Amino acid sequence: MEKEQMTSGKEKKSHHGDNLILARKWKKMTQGDVADKVGIHQTEISTLEKQETIDEVLLERIAKAMDIPVSFFTDFDLDDAIRSYNNTNTNHITAAENSSEWVNSANNIEEQNNINEQKVTYYPLDDVKSLYERLLSEKDTKLKELQAQIDKLK
């Protein structure tokens, strides 16, 4: 089941095609490499990378071929991950980092991202991978805490 979020009144879903690009680049694979492992033509991978939603069965084949959980394609949202990362790290900003140059740089990035809601084509893959792993770990921890509370109530 896909993760759905409310963002400024609009329903938002993870973009499977964007996540396919992200995973492919992280794995240092070409479209042809992925296509060969899945057993389809490279042009189909190119088409899939432009689609917001990819058929569940095909997505499972791609995930298996790339050795990546299906949930990465269906649940991961780069904007949410970056927002979460920024919110987490806001508490750790030192005075030196809070210079006007840093603030101006952050404002410029925010302005660039807001222009016509263009897609971000630069993916800091190592940062995204570690963030995704951290988010999954935090989710697992929270689930264990909630299960412990449920068990207490029984």
C-alpha positions in Angstrom: 0.0 0.0 0.0 1.4 3.4 -0.9 2.2 6.0 1.7 -0.1 9.0 1.3 0.4 12.4 3.0 -1.4 15.6 3.2 0.8 18.5 2.0 -0.8 21.9 1.9 -4.2 20.4 1.4 -3.1 18.1 -1.5 -2.7 14.3 -1.4 0.8 13.4 -2.0 2.2 9.9 -3.0 5.7 8.7 -3.5 6.8 8.9 -7.1 7.8 5.4 -8.1 9.7 6.5 -11.2 11.8 9.1 -9.3 12.6 6.4 -6.7 13.6 4.0 -9.5 16.1 6.6 -10.8 17.4 7.2 -7.3 17.9 3.5 -6.6 19.4 2.9 -10.0 21.9 5.7 -9.5 22.7 4.6 -6.0 23.4 1.1 -7.3 25.5 2.6 -10.1 23.3 0.9 -12.7 22.3 2.0 -16.1 18.8 1.7 -17.5 20.1 -1.1 -19.6 21.5 -2.9 -16.5 18.2 -2.8 -14.8 16.3 -3.8 -17.9 18.6 -6.8 -18.4 18.1 -8.0 -14.8 14.3 -7.5 -15.1 14.0 -9.0 -18.6 12.6 -6.0 -20.3 13.9 -3.5 -22.8 15.9 -0.4 -21.8 13.2 1.9 -23.3 10.7 0.5 -20.9 12.9 1.4 -17.9 13.1 4.9 -19.4 9.3 5.1 -19.6 8.9 3.7 -16.1 11.2 6.4 -14.6 8.7 9.0 -15.8 5.7 7.4 -14.2 4.3 8.3 -10.9 3.0 4.8 -10.3 4.4 1.5 -11.5 2.5 -1.7 -11.7 2.9 -3.6 -8.4 4.0 -6.9 -10.0 6.6 -5.1 -12.2 7.7 -3.1 -9.2 8.3 -6.3 -7.3 10.4 -7.7 -10.2 12.5 -4.5 -10.3 13.0 -4.5 -6.6 14.1 -8.1 -6.5 16.4 -7.5 -9.5 18.0 -4.5 -7.8 18.1 -6.1 -4.3 16.1 -3.2 -2.9 12.9 -3.4 -0.8 9.7 -2.7 -2.7 8.8 -0.2 0.1 11.6 2.0 -1.0 9.8 2.6 -4.3 6.4 2.9 -2.8 7.0 4.7 0.5 10.2 6.8 0.1 9.7 10.5 -0.7 12.9 12.5 -1.2 11.3 15.8 -0.2 10.0 14.3 3.1 13.4 12.7 3.8 15.2 16.0 3.2 12.7 17.9 5.3 13.0 15.4 8.1 16.8 15.5 7.9 16.7 19.3 8.0 14.3 19.3 11.0 16.5 16.8 12.9 19.7 18.7 12.2 18.2 22.1 13.0 18.8 21.3 16.7 22.5 20.7 16.0 23.4 23.9 14.1 26.4 25.6 15.7 26.8 29.4 15.7 29.5 29.1 13.0 27.1 27.3 10.7 24.4 29.9 11.3 26.3 32.5 9.3 24.5 34.8 6.8 26.3 32.9 4.0 24.7 29.6 5.1 21.3 31.3 5.5 21.5 32.9 2.1 22.5 29.6 0.6 19.6 27.8 2.2 17.2 30.6 1.0 18.6 30.3 -2.6 18.1 26.5 -2.5 14.5 26.9 -1.2 13.7 29.5 -3.9 15.2 27.2 -6.6 13.1 24.3 -5.4 9.9 26.4 -5.4 10.3 27.7 -9.0 7.5 26.0 -11.0 7.8 23.0 -8.7 10.6 21.7 -10.8 12.1 18.3 -10.0 15.4 18.1 -8.1 17.8 16.2 -10.3 20.7 16.1 -7.9 20.3 13.3 -5.4 22.9 13.1 -2.6 22.7 9.3 -2.8 24.8 8.4 0.2 23.0 10.9 2.4 19.6 9.7 1.1 20.6 6.0 1.8 21.7 6.7 5.3 18.7 8.9 6.0 16.3 6.2 4.6 18.0 3.6 6.8 17.8 5.9 9.9 14.1 6.5 9.2 13.4 2.8 8.9 15.3 2.2 12.2 13.3 4.9 13.9 10.1 3.4 12.6 11.1 -0.1 13.9 12.0 1.4 17.3 8.6 3.2 17.5 6.7 0.0 16.6 8.5 -1.9 19.3 7.6 0.8 21.8 4.0 0.8 20.8 3.9 -3.1 20.9 5.3 -2.9 24.4 2.6 -0.5 25.4 -0.1 -2.7 23.9 1.3 -5.7 25.7 1.2 -3.8 29.0 -2.4 -3.0 28.5 -3.3 -6.7 28.0 
